[in-house]
Amino acid sequence: MKWLVVVCGLLLMAAGGPTVRAGEVEGRTPAVSIPNSLTPSTTKGPYYNLSENELRMRKLCRGAANILLCVAEVPNQMFQEAYRTSPVTGIVVGAGKGVVKGAKRLAIGVWEVFTFYHSGRNHYQPYIEPEVVFQEYLH
């Protein structure tokens, strides 16, 4: 049945019939408009360059997240070390690694918050991987 509607539409277009589109009344604007998120100017993806302001805001948010979540590095490292070795070793060694990585994350977060407007040597790229704590669990 759908093919019949398509064929009739194509025949009407070829014969110079009415050119009213679906959802449209002749002489009026469409009843349903295309949302702005579908237009090419606002499309985001891996092949589109981010603007300078978007990169600055990402750096600022990344720095703020690292400041707030630096203490979460301790249980994160404890879990990872316990998974690699044993639970007792994970608690002792992971706690030490977590304190050191948490301090690094705090220092880098403060640095990124205060210098978010300047691109720096690495052009807004993160100074530590992963960008924020627990990012490896999100993928």
Buried (B, 14 or more C-beta within 10 A) or exposed (E): EEEEEEEEEEEEEEEEEEEEEEEEEEEEEEEEEEEEEEEEEEEEEEEEEEEEEEBBBBBBBBBBBBBEBBBBBBBBBBBBBBEEEEEEEBEEBBBEBBBEBBEBBBBBBBBBBEEBEEBEEEEBEBBBEEBBBEEEEEE
